């Protein structure tokens, strides 16, 4: 075996090990979701007889409205994707190509992205309260839009920089205006970056727990917060919580898998080529 192949196998093994370690909580939740309440309470290490009762409870237990929680999560995630792209595309183009506050926009985006999410919790709560958007899906869409917009601008800026200026100049010679250049020429070229932004915003918005906890109570509860309904006065129903957690991971995982090709190329935009 050549040295190159040994390095390749070593890298693959290391990445595989890291992937397994990172996903240990998910595998543990999957394991618990199929165990009976008796086995869970005893802390038995044996698998025992698998049961699907926890998934039945997650999908239709009394007092737990899984379809509504699932729908809320979908609306919040998709709404945030649409709003983020609608704002990030023209603003990034203006900053990178037209020079409207380019350095300020990029520095502000980088700085905001580095701040912890808890930093925005109280300001968002006061803002949504004043706007009458507490415990509403639009309120959570706006919160997730504000939170993910800096990331979208950073990723799209790399994509815009990779497109040669000559492409735009050729379109101008053909009589295209700024809007036509952006939406008819550049956006098809930037499709991988746009898909990467959409996937990341969808995943981050779907998985949001902090702002769901702060800004919702009942009407706009997403699935991440809805799982807390299985924490009752009589105890914590770990099997039902685990089943809900497994079900809640399926949409973002499937979304990322089907868009993997675009996600990888979009995230690689702006990388140094050699």
Secondary structure as UniProt FT lines:
FT   HELIX           3..22
FT   HELIX           24..33
FT   HELIX           37..42
FT   HELIX           53..60
FT   TURN            62..63
FT   HELIX           66..96
FT   HELIX           102..114
FT   HELIX           117..120
FT   HELIX           121..131
FT   TURN            134..135
FT   HELIX           137..162
FT   HELIX           165..173
FT   TURN            174..175
FT   HELIX           178..180
FT   HELIX           181..186
FT   HELIX           187..189
FT   HELIX           191..206
FT   HELIX           210..215
FT   TURN            219..220
FT   HELIX           223..226
FT   HELIX           227..230
FT   STRAND          231..232
FT   TURN            233..234
FT   STRAND          235..236
FT   HELIX           238..258
FT   HELIX           260..267
FT   TURN            268..270
//
